[in-house]
């Protein structure tokens, strides 16, 4: 909305981020809005943390953690085995607390009301997945995956694989295709650069 207001041009984005996530968001203006689908289909890279030993209904910190198992009992070798097992193509069930629509309504609205949400597994591919345990209950990770992958679900599924539970502690999108976070601007930087060039010079 801010970019649309600043440029006065038609504006769209190539993939939302969860409310607690940070990182790269590609925004298109003017004629480049026609390329949004191309950007959305690109491979994505994320970094973040997973908390072991509990799970949450939302698979992240938007809901309260519920203890499940003692992560101290899980050896590092088991965690690395789990990470390797998630590489490649697989079917993933999206979180019930997501913006996927059923009958024209986001399913998270149903989930928040305590209603049952049944979602169909979707094909995804994990191209790269590596993690470093910094505490028995905390795993720092990096993942490269195809579009449509829910990292929250990946954290939840990893916790199920280990038997101790896990949820997403933090998440940052660092790359979309060839576009990286270090090439990006904050909204404030964009607004400042726009003031120097003028809206008519912004091609998209």
Backbone torsions as a table, in degrees:
resi	resn	phi	psi	omega
1	UNK	NA	-40.1	179.3
2	UNK	-65.9	-41.1	179.3
3	UNK	-65.7	-41.1	177.1
4	UNK	-61.3	-42.9	179.8
5	UNK	-65.6	-39.5	-177.2
6	UNK	-71.9	-38.4	-174.2
7	UNK	-95.0	-24.5	-174.8
8	UNK	71.0	12.3	-177.7
9	UNK	-108.5	158.8	173.2
10	UNK	-57.8	134.8	-172.3
11	UNK	-135.6	141.5	175.4
12	UNK	-150.1	165.6	179.7
13	UNK	-124.0	158.8	-173.9
14	UNK	-107.1	56.7	175.4
15	UNK	118.6	119.3	-178.4
16	UNK	-74.9	163.5	170.3
17	UNK	-114.8	147.8	174.7
18	UNK	-61.0	155.2	-175.6
19	UNK	-54.1	-34.8	-177.2
20	UNK	-92.7	-1.9	-178.2
21	UNK	-86.9	158.7	176.4
22	UNK	-127.1	177.8	172.4
23	UNK	115.7	-156.8	-168.2
24	UNK	-77.4	131.3	172.4
25	UNK	-133.6	117.8	178.6
26	UNK	-83.5	124.6	176.8
27	UNK	-115.2	137.9	-179.2
28	UNK	-118.5	142.5	176.7
29	UNK	-126.8	158.5	176.5
30	UNK	59.5	-135.0	-177.2
31	UNK	-66.1	-22.5	-178.8
32	UNK	-72.2	-10.3	175.4
33	UNK	-62.6	-20.3	177.0
34	UNK	-69.7	-16.1	-178.1
35	UNK	-96.1	3.3	-175.8
36	UNK	-56.7	-43.4	-178.5
37	UNK	-61.7	-35.3	178.0
38	UNK	-63.9	-45.9	179.0
39	UNK	-64.9	-39.7	-178.3
40	UNK	-62.6	-30.7	-176.0
41	UNK	-82.9	-4.5	-177.6
42	UNK	-74.6	154.1	176.1
43	UNK	-63.9	145.3	-177.3
44	UNK	-123.5	150.8	177.1
45	UNK	-123.4	138.6	179.3
46	UNK	-132.9	151.9	166.6
47	UNK	-126.5	160.1	179.5
48	UNK	170.4	-162.1	179.0
49	UNK	-131.5	148.9	171.6
50	UNK	-120.6	136.0	179.0
51	UNK	-100.0	124.3	-178.4
52	UNK	-96.9	150.6	175.6
53	UNK	104.0	1.8	-180.0
54	UNK	-160.7	168.9	173.9
55	UNK	-137.3	165.7	175.3
56	UNK	-134.0	153.3	179.5
57	UNK	-60.0	-30.6	-179.6
58	UNK	-93.1	-4.2	-178.0
59	UNK	71.9	7.3	176.6
60	UNK	-147.2	-162.9	-174.7
61	UNK	-88.9	14.5	172.7
62	UNK	-77.4	-7.7	174.3
63	UNK	-137.2	165.7	-172.5
64	UNK	-78.1	137.1	177.9
65	UNK	-65.7	143.4	177.1
66	UNK	-119.3	115.5	-178.4
67	UNK	-56.7	142.9	179.8
68	UNK	-130.3	-49.6	-177.1
69	UNK	-149.6	165.9	-178.4
70	UNK	-89.0	110.2	-178.7
71	UNK	-67.5	-18.9	177.9
72	UNK	-62.6	-21.9	-178.5
73	UNK	-86.0	-5.7	-179.0
74	UNK	-96.8	112.8	179.0
75	UNK	-69.1	154.7	179.3
76	UNK	-57.3	-35.7	-179.0
77	UNK	-62.5	-34.3	179.0
78	UNK	-69.0	-37.7	177.9
79	UNK	-64.4	-44.3	179.4
80	UNK	-64.9	-35.8	176.2
81	UNK	-63.5	-40.8	178.7
82	UNK	-63.6	-45.0	-180.0
83	UNK	-58.7	-43.3	179.8
84	UNK	-65.1	-33.7	-177.4
85	UNK	-69.1	-20.9	-178.5
86	UNK	-88.5	-5.3	179.0
87	UNK	-69.9	146.7	175.5
88	UNK	96.5	-170.1	-178.6
89	UNK	-74.5	145.9	177.2
90	UNK	-163.0	167.9	173.2
91	UNK	-99.7	132.3	-177.7
92	UNK	-124.9	133.8	175.4
93	UNK	-88.6	121.2	178.7
94	UNK	-63.9	159.5	176.9
95	UNK	-66.0	145.3	175.3
96	UNK	-63.7	-32.1	176.5
97	UNK	-90.0	74.3	179.0
98	UNK	-141.1	171.6	-176.2
99	UNK	-88.1	6.4	175.9
100	UNK	-58.9	138.8	-175.5
101	UNK	-101.2	139.3	170.1
102	UNK	-128.7	126.8	-176.1
103	UNK	54.4	37.4	175.2
104	UNK	80.4	4.0	-178.4
105	UNK	-124.3	140.4	176.4
106	UNK	-60.2	135.8	-175.6
107	UNK	-67.9	-22.0	-179.8
108	UNK	-63.3	-26.7	178.1
109	UNK	-66.8	-38.8	176.6
110	UNK	-68.3	-42.5	-179.1
111	UNK	-63.0	-39.2	179.9
112	UNK	-66.7	-24.0	177.7
113	UNK	-87.5	2.3	179.4
114	UNK	82.2	11.4	-179.4
115	UNK	-85.7	149.8	-178.7
116	UNK	-70.2	133.9	178.3
117	UNK	-120.9	122.7	177.9
118	UNK	-114.0	117.3	-178.1
119	UNK	-114.8	143.2	179.8
120	UNK	-79.6	133.3	175.9
121	UNK	-57.7	143.8	-178.2
122	UNK	-119.5	144.1	178.9
123	UNK	-73.9	130.3	175.4
124	UNK	-135.4	175.7	174.9
125	UNK	-142.8	126.0	173.9
126	UNK	-94.7	110.7	-175.4
127	UNK	-84.2	-39.7	177.5
128	UNK	-141.7	141.0	177.0
129	UNK	-153.1	117.0	178.7
130	UNK	-137.0	148.5	-178.5
131	UNK	-145.9	151.2	178.1
132	UNK	-129.3	120.0	-179.7
133	UNK	-78.9	117.0	-179.6
134	UNK	-99.1	-18.3	171.2
135	UNK	-148.1	162.3	178.0
136	UNK	-55.6	-29.4	-177.9
137	UNK	-106.8	10.4	-176.1
138	UNK	-137.2	125.0	-179.1
139	UNK	-119.9	121.4	171.7
140	UNK	-88.9	136.3	-173.7
141	UNK	-138.8	163.3	169.4
142	UNK	-137.2	134.6	-178.9
143	UNK	-137.0	140.4	172.0
144	UNK	-118.1	127.4	-170.9
145	UNK	-149.0	166.7	177.4
146	UNK	-80.1	164.1	-179.9
147	UNK	-62.1	149.4	-179.1
148	UNK	91.1	-4.7	178.9
149	UNK	-78.2	131.2	174.5
150	UNK	-99.2	114.8	-178.8
151	UNK	-69.9	-28.6	174.3
152	UNK	-60.6	-44.0	178.2
153	UNK	-65.8	-36.8	177.3
154	UNK	-60.4	-44.2	178.2
155	UNK	-62.6	-46.1	-179.8
156	UNK	-61.6	-45.7	-178.6
157	UNK	-65.6	-36.1	177.0
158	UNK	-63.1	-41.9	177.6
159	UNK	-62.6	-37.4	176.6
160	UNK	-66.4	-41.2	179.4
161	UNK	-60.8	-42.4	-178.2
162	UNK	-78.1	-21.8	179.2
163	UNK	84.6	4.3	-178.2
164	UNK	-113.2	-4.9	-176.2
165	UNK	81.7	152.0	176.6
166	UNK	-162.4	152.3	174.6
167	UNK	-144.2	164.6	-177.1
168	UNK	-79.0	121.1	179.4
169	UNK	-89.2	-38.3	178.2
170	UNK	-157.1	157.5	-177.8
171	UNK	-152.5	136.1	176.1
172	UNK	-135.8	125.9	175.1
173	UNK	-85.1	116.9	-173.0
174	UNK	-103.0	-16.8	-178.2
175	UNK	-156.4	142.0	169.6
176	UNK	-129.8	110.2	-175.2
177	UNK	60.1	-124.2	179.0
178	UNK	-93.6	-0.1	-177.2
179	UNK	-92.6	126.6	-174.5
180	UNK	-116.8	159.9	-176.5
181	UNK	-61.9	-34.0	-178.2
182	UNK	-71.1	-9.3	174.9
183	UNK	-91.0	-8.7	-170.7
184	UNK	-84.0	164.4	174.3
185	UNK	-116.4	148.6	168.2
186	UNK	-73.9	164.9	176.6
187	UNK	-59.4	-35.5	179.7
188	UNK	-67.3	-40.8	177.6
189	UNK	-65.8	-39.8	178.4
190	UNK	-63.4	-43.2	179.9
191	UNK	-63.3	-39.5	179.2
192	UNK	-65.6	-43.7	179.9
193	UNK	-67.6	-33.8	178.9
194	UNK	-66.3	-35.6	179.3
195	UNK	-65.4	-27.3	-179.4
196	UNK	-81.4	-32.2	-174.6
197	UNK	-101.5	-26.6	-177.6
198	UNK	90.3	144.9	-177.2
199	UNK	-57.1	-32.5	-175.7
200	UNK	-69.2	-16.1	-179.5
201	UNK	-90.9	-6.5	-178.6
202	UNK	-85.5	108.8	-175.0
203	UNK	-87.9	-15.1	179.4
204	UNK	145.8	NA	NA
